[in-house]
């Protein structure tokens, strides 16, 4: 009996491939024998990430892409087909996500009443328009193959509003932070895009699902980690490698009866 989780020999494009989770997704897929195209706005960085994966069962290349630019996305698809001849999976992972880290930028830490229109438009362009363009450009190849899987990465903040108490100042007199409105709005939109595409491509062999991860431990202030962990039934944030097996499931035939679904992996955050 064949292994339904097997993705060996498949070609999978991962956008945001130089980011915290994009790197982990690439590592897991190459270890599973897939041919992975890691795409990112930072070409040099994503090329280095791909080079570090040499010697694994699969292979990886790094390609620079601006997911908000349709010419750049079309070029990504062309380079993928030139390298591997097919596209079996797309992981729409690229996103602007201002993390509440010790070195965070102050631009995003504004209350809604003073939030910048430029930031709003920039986040919509990357987080939603980027997914639209990537899905649109891989579609002809997947439809011709009558096979393809798209995984759109959402967030718990696409399901529930951010608990802004997490971002309060640690000490009196310090500036507090906020999780910005555009992040929640775009991650909610990801779920709508997923359902639309799954229904639109019904019967074509192309499946579309969402992955909704919770918070990942990554250089956040200790007080933030404590507050976040206290809000989560499992009592902690996720480690960066804890979503890779879930992604592998969604990209493989193990999830062959899933389309238009949203798989929530958040330590129970949205359960209460």
C-alpha positions in Angstrom: 0.0 0.0 0.0 1.4 3.4 -1.0 2.1 6.0 1.7 -0.6 8.7 1.5 1.7 11.2 3.2 4.4 10.8 0.5 5.3 14.0 -1.4 8.6 12.7 -2.8 9.1 13.9 -6.4 6.5 16.6 -6.1 7.3 20.2 -7.0 6.1 22.7 -4.3 6.4 26.5 -4.3 6.6 28.2 -0.9 6.3 31.9 -0.8 7.9 33.8 2.1 10.6 31.1 1.9 13.2 33.1 3.8 10.9 33.8 6.8 10.7 32.0 10.1 8.1 29.4 9.1 8.9 29.4 5.4 12.3 28.1 6.2 10.8 25.3 8.3 8.3 24.4 5.6 11.1 24.2 3.1 13.3 22.0 5.4 10.5 19.6 6.1 9.4 19.3 2.4 13.0 18.7 1.1 13.6 16.2 3.9 10.4 14.4 2.6 11.8 14.2 -0.9 10.0 17.1 -2.6 11.5 19.5 -5.1 10.9 22.9 -3.4 11.0 26.4 -4.8 11.5 28.8 -2.0 10.4 32.3 -3.1 10.9 35.5 -1.2 11.3 39.3 -1.8 14.9 38.9 -0.4 16.5 36.9 -3.2 20.0 36.6 -1.6 18.6 35.4 1.7 16.2 32.9 0.2 19.0 31.6 -2.1 21.2 31.0 1.0 18.3 29.2 2.7 17.9 26.9 -0.3 21.6 26.2 -0.5 21.6 25.1 3.2 19.2 22.4 2.2 21.6 20.6 -0.1 22.2 17.0 0.6 18.6 16.2 1.6 16.4 13.6 -0.2 14.7 16.3 -2.2 16.1 19.6 -3.6 15.5 23.3 -3.3 16.1 26.4 -5.3 15.7 30.0 -4.1 13.9 32.5 -6.4 13.3 36.2 -5.8 9.7 37.4 -6.1 7.5 40.3 -5.3 4.2 38.7 -4.7 2.4 42.1 -5.3 3.7 42.3 -8.8 2.0 40.1 -11.4 5.1 40.1 -13.8 7.3 39.0 -10.9 4.9 36.2 -10.0 4.6 35.0 -13.6 8.4 34.9 -13.7 8.4 32.7 -10.5 6.1 30.3 -12.2 8.2 30.2 -15.4 11.4 29.6 -13.4 9.7 26.8 -11.5 8.5 25.1 -14.7 12.0 25.5 -16.3 13.6 23.9 -13.3 11.1 21.1 -12.5 8.6 20.9 -15.3 5.5 20.9 -13.1 3.9 22.5 -10.0 2.1 20.1 -7.6 1.7 22.4 -4.7 1.7 26.1 -3.7 2.1 27.3 -0.1 0.9 30.9 0.0 2.9 31.9 3.1 4.3 35.3 2.3 2.8 38.0 4.6 3.5 41.1 6.5 3.2 40.1 10.1 4.6 42.7 12.5 5.9 40.5 15.4 5.8 41.7 18.9 9.6 41.3 19.3 12.1 43.3 21.2 13.3 44.9 18.0 9.8 45.6 16.5 9.3 48.7 14.4 7.1 51.5 15.9 5.2 52.1 12.6 2.8 49.3 13.2 2.4 50.1 17.0 -0.3 52.7 16.4 -3.9 52.6 17.7 -6.6 52.1 15.1 -7.6 55.7 15.2 -4.2 56.8 14.0 -3.3 53.9 11.8 -1.6 54.7 8.5 -3.4 54.2 5.2 -0.1 53.5 3.5 0.5 50.6 5.9 -3.0 49.3 5.4 -2.6 49.3 1.6 0.8 47.7 1.8 -0.4 44.9 4.0 -3.4 44.2 1.8 -1.2 44.1 -1.2 1.2 41.4 0.3 -1.2 39.4 2.4 -4.2 39.2 0.0 -3.3 40.4 -3.4 -0.1 38.3 -3.3 -2.1 35.2 -2.6 -4.5 36.0 -5.4 -1.7 36.5 -7.9 0.2 33.4 -6.9 -2.9 31.2 -7.1 -3.9 32.7 -10.4 -0.5 32.2 -12.0 -0.1 28.5 -10.9 -3.7 27.6 -11.9 -3.1 27.0 -15.6 -0.4 24.4 -14.9 -2.4 22.7 -12.1 -5.5 22.6 -14.2 -3.7 21.1 -17.2 -2.2 18.5 -14.9 -5.6 17.9 -13.3 -3.8 17.9 -10.1 -2.6 20.5 -7.6 -2.9 21.6 -4.0 -2.8 25.1 -2.7 -2.4 25.9 1.0 -3.2 29.4 2.1 -1.7 30.4 5.5 -4.1 32.3 7.7 -3.8 33.0 11.4 -5.9 32.7 14.6 -6.4 36.4 14.2 -8.3 35.6 11.1 -10.8 33.8 13.3 -10.9 35.9 16.4 -9.9 39.5 17.2 -6.5 40.1 18.7 -6.4 40.3 22.5 -4.7 43.7 22.7 -3.9 43.2 26.4 -1.0 41.0 25.2 0.7 44.0 23.8 0.4 46.3 26.8 3.6 47.9 28.1 5.6 45.8 30.6 6.5 48.7 32.8 4.8 52.1 33.6 5.8 54.8 31.1 6.8 52.4 28.3 5.1 52.6 25.0 2.6 49.9 24.4 2.1 47.9 21.2 -0.9 46.8 19.1 -1.6 44.0 16.7 -2.7 46.1 13.7 -6.1 46.0 12.0 -4.8 45.1 8.6 -3.3 41.8 9.8 -6.6 40.6 11.1 -8.6 41.8 8.1 -6.2 40.1 5.6 -6.0 36.9 7.5 -9.8 36.7 7.6 -9.8 37.4 3.9 -7.5 34.4 3.3 -10.3 32.1 4.6 -12.7 33.6 2.1 -10.3 33.3 -0.8 -9.7 29.7 0.2 -13.4 28.8 0.1 -14.0 30.7 -3.1 -11.1 28.9 -5.0 -12.1 25.5 -3.6 -15.6 25.9 -4.9 -14.5 27.5 -8.2 -12.2 24.7 -9.0 -14.6 21.9 -8.0 -14.1 18.8 -10.0 -10.8 19.9 -11.6 -8.4 18.0 -9.5 -7.2 21.2 -7.8 -7.7 21.4 -4.0 -7.4 24.5 -1.9 -7.3 24.6 1.9 -6.1 26.9 4.7 -3.7 26.4 7.5 -4.3 28.5 10.6 -1.3 28.5 13.0 -1.1 30.1 16.4 1.8 32.2 17.8 5.3 31.0 17.3 8.1 31.5 19.9 10.6 33.9 18.3 12.4 36.5 20.3 9.3 38.0 22.0 9.7 39.7 25.3 9.4 37.4 28.3 6.2 39.1 29.5 4.5 38.7 26.2 5.4 35.0 26.1 4.0 34.6 29.6 0.7 36.4 28.7 0.3 34.5 25.5 1.0 31.1 27.2 -1.6 31.9 29.9 -4.2 32.4 27.2 -3.5 29.1 25.5 -4.9 25.7 26.8 -1.6 24.0 26.1 0.1 26.7 28.1 2.8 27.7 25.6 3.6 29.2 22.3 4.4 26.9 19.3 7.9 25.9 18.4 8.8 26.9 14.9 8.8 23.3 13.6 5.4 22.3 14.9 3.4 23.2 11.8 5.5 21.4 9.2 3.9 18.0 9.6 0.5 19.6 9.3 1.5 21.3 6.1 2.9 18.0 4.8 -0.5 16.5 5.5 -2.4 19.2 3.6 -0.1 18.9 0.6 -0.2 15.2 0.4 -2.9 12.7 -0.6 -3.5 12.0 3.1 -5.8 15.1 2.9 -7.4 14.0 -0.5 -11.0 14.5 0.7 -10.3 18.0 2.0 -10.9 21.2 0.0 -12.3 24.5 1.2 -11.3 23.6 4.8 -9.4 25.4 7.4 -7.1 23.4 9.7 -6.6 25.2 13.0 -3.3 24.4 14.9 -3.2 26.9 17.7 -2.6 25.1 21.0 -6.3 25.6 21.7 -6.2 29.4 21.5 -9.6 29.6 19.7 -11.2 26.9 21.9 -12.1 29.4 24.7 
